[in-house]
Amino acid sequence: MDLSEEHTKKTLARYKFRDLTIDELQKVHRMNPSLKPSVDTYTFTDSTQKDLLKLTGTVQVKYQGRSYNMPIQLWLLDSHPFAPPMCFLMPTPNMVVRVGRHVDARGRIYLPYLQNWTHPQSTVNGLLIEMVAKFEEDPPLASKSRDDKDSAELMAFLARISGGVSDMTLQSAVGVGGDRAYRPINKVTVVGGGDLAMACVMSILAKSSVDKLVLIDVSESASKGGTMDLEIFNLPKVEVCRDFSASAGSRVVVVTANSWSNDQSYVSVVQANVDLFRGIIPSVAHYSPSAVLLITSQPVDIMTHVAWKQSGLPANRVLGAGCNLDSERFHYILSSVLKAQPAGKAWVIGELSENKVAVWNGSAMATDNLPDSQKQLKDRAVEMLKGKGQRSWSVGLSIADLTHSILTDLRKTHSVSTLAKGWSGISGEAFLSLPCVLGAGGVAEISTLEVEEEEGEKVRSSAVSLHNFLQQLRI
């Protein structure tokens, strides 16, 4: 295997584990000499580009007694072999992609081996063995029909309307009659298995018009996860499984999973959740690279930050449930219970803890003519808010509301955990709840909000505290 070409040498020098990558390439060459290495520029879904090594060639697949050479391309990330390759079919002009469980309409390949990738157990050669086995069960390519010159476009269109496309930001496709707009498939994945996951599933089904909802059950047992009943009664549009490849093409991925730890140290408890996320977040980002990740796992501000780091997605597409539920309750108590007349929305912002901050810049009037000042009304509302608690079903309703805003591109403002760097003098990276306009791409913008100096200082203090705590974790 020739790796002496100057461009290849320069690219290899930028790989974090150069020697391991070269060793892997040599092993691939010995077992699969048809795969040739080269360097090319890969464009990610966020439009960023990077020069990466790629392997291009064919794998031999036997089907119904005949052998076929399937053209493939494997891109090796600069963190290889600790990160799985990105795999694609490369159909020739006389071939068409057959969309299935392991291949989407663009030819991207999704396999359990990629989802469970762990160095040093996982290797490219091992991946190729599984790829051949899966393709022999369900061939991913077929000959293009001679009497239908548009068969490739038709297959792609059919794949999209059945949820097969992983890039769900597409806004148009082949139309019936040439002028019908394509509507993105409303596919949502919930990762969990406990009561909160079940509450999210039911609430999302009730609130939003979803085409498909996948529940990835990561619970240790059916009795603990409570997902068995979903399988028994077979709800329309709902699929329950443990294979992350089923999440491919999701527009929203809700993560509710929490690790159970007996450690006494708070850092150790949170680290257990971070370790759990390491087996979840890269997989869902891999299968749904255009999804919005919606985190509910606790502590939500920390875990949203972790999900952002582990996914590699832009910050606007990773958000936490944060103070959305508290904000909706706070505004409702002020306007409907205490009969105040806020000029704008009342918000709960900051860290989802005792340090959260209630903000209200509205009028201080009440319809019962009580001589309450704005501060007195706000204090009464905050006191009433304290007794509400956060049950699974109430959090599920909040998550459904956020999901609905994303799926429908509603541009509604919610108090969700987002990257707060730059807000009100926050200099470090920290995720905190702020009023955010939500649309199809996640956080479209952070709304302007007037806060008192004391309120702003409390939020800034939370940002510093969270940033410092993150330094103690192995993300």
Secondary structure, DSSP 4 states (H G I P E B T S, - for coil): ----SHHHHHHHHTSTTHHHHHHHHHHHHHH-TT-EEEEEEEEPTTS-EEEEEEEEEEEEEEETTEEEEEEEEEEEPTTTTSSPPEEEE---TTEEE--BTTB-TT-BB--HHHHT--TTT--HHHHHHHHHHHHHHS-SEEEPPTT-TTHHHHHHHHHHHTT--S-TT----PPGGG-PPPPPP-EEEEEE-SHHHHHHHHHHHHHS--SEEEEEE--SSHHHH--HHHHHHT-TTEEEES-GGGGTT-SEEEE--------SSHHHHHHHHHHHHHTTHHHHHHH-TTPEEEE-PSSHHHHHHHHHHHH---GGGEEE-TTHHHHHHHHHIIIIIS-B--SS--EEEB-SSTT-EEE--S---BTT-----HHHHHHHHHHHHHTT---HHHHHHHHHHHHHHHHTT--EEEEEEEE-TTGGG--S--EEEEEEEEETTEEEEEPP----HHHHHHHHHHHHHHHHHHTTS--
